[in-house]
Amino acid sequence: MWPESAPRSPEPGPAASPQQTTQPGDVAPQAQAPRGQQPGPGPQAAQGLRPERLQYRFDGPDDAPVLVIGPSLGTTWHMWDRQIPELSKHWRIFRYDLPGHGGAPAYPAAAVSDLADRVLATLDSVGVQRFGYAGCSIGGAVGADLALRHPHRVAALALVAASPRFGTADEFRQRGVIVRSNGLEPIARTSPERWFTPGFAAAQPAIVEWAVQMVRTTDPGCYIASCEALAAFDIRTELPRIGVPTLVLVGAEDKVTGPAEARTLVAGIPDARLALVPGASHLAPVEQPAAVTDLLLMHFSTAWQDTQASIPVPPSPGFSAPFAPVVPVAEISAAAALPDVSSDALSGLYDRGTKVRREVLGDAHVDAATAASDGFTDDYQDLLTRYAWGEIWGREGLDRRARSCVALTAVVASGHLGGLARHVRAALRNGLTPVEIKEVLLQTAVYCGIPAAGAAFEIAQSVIQEETTPPA
């Protein structure tokens, strides 16, 4: 156990039970849910939550050490329901929802560090100073960020289905493009394939439907912002600075963040252990609840000495208990403007430009351009990166959506249609919808001529179909 972790009494309001308190930020908690379910947020929850805090709930004794549990992208705190009865015997469990998930107010967070700051602000509001932390996927990324930036607050850490870098930046930005163009329905329908093993999905249709509905009713803007946060997340070089005992838990059949990513975490974190859970995919706490619960109990109850040994886990049956319903959500939120970098030193412009260029055009394009560069074109690539991307695209005066509108118009007006396809892709990545791109091209027909606009429409139509068609 760890000291200095018991919270002060939550703000006044009717408690769900003597050991269960649901708090959507500063809003009074909800009534207790039926037995076997945890109470979810009511429709009034969205009216009182401060943007810097998260919707949350407590389970367990008021005077017990606090264990914070974070969800995966597209899920709610209910993904941990089957761990709570046992864990709450030993700890005061603090669960939170991501912005726009589970009926939580839709205040998008564009960086993992932003989510971590909101977790801390919420914990501060109830007097929690030191805590253990377990998180799944993006919830694990939040825990790693907390351990890196606030090591004095985190007593122990469990990273479930997590990675020091989640795929490639292009993959998550492409997911954002699909959501902007098609809504969350394509992502919702395919979530069970990413989250569960085929056998579990076939045997548990009620849980599959719960998973689909959970994603379907997430706020699209907050989902896109979380994708952007994961696209930018990369702590591979910082892993040695995580100085707390860490459990790295992964489903043996996880195709999203699998055993390879888990072993990278274990190799980089000095005091880490690997737990491989058979018969589980990405949402191991749902698919193998007993095994995951036992591992968390063992980890947070003991101080480990051997940091490299793996923990064998026997297969455990799944469950089919119902989950609480989810509620409708808000509209897509506007993209945030970039910070001003006009005063950056020249030596930093290249790094800034490379980052912006990759975020706008994608890793594949930048990697190809870099690989093709030689002594003859190196200076041009340097100029392009520093000036176009480090200075102009990085300025505060226009956000990236506006700059994409300007870029599309300029490419059509100048007749440089060979570069239009990559700028259409960039516009989608920057948050423009196909309808907005169409409006920009219609405007070019007035000022640049029908033939130029017609050629641009052909190129844009092909790119949009390619980029916004969900995977089969």
Secondary structure, DSSP 8 states (H G I E B T S, - for coil): --SS-------SS--SBTTEEEEETTS-------TTS-----GGGGGT--TTS-EEEEES-TTS-EEEEE--TT--GGGGGGGHHHHTTTSEEEEE--TTSTT-------SHHHHHHHHHHHHHHTT--SEEEEEETHHHHHHHHHHHH-TTTEEEEEEES--SS-S-HHHHHHHHHHHHHH-SHHHHHHHHHHHS-HHHHHH-HHHHHHHHHHHHTS-HHHHHHHHHHHHH---GGGGGG--S-EEEEEETT-SSS-HHHHHHHHHHSTTEEEEEETT--S-HHHHSHHHHHHHHHHHHHS--S-SS-EEE-----------------------------TTS-HHHHHHHHHHHHHHHH-HHHHHHHHHH--TTTHHHHHHIIIIIIIIITT-SSS-HHHHHHHHHHHHHHHT-GGGHHHHHHHHHHTT--HHHHHHHHHHHHHHH-HHHHHHHHHHHHHHHHHHHS---
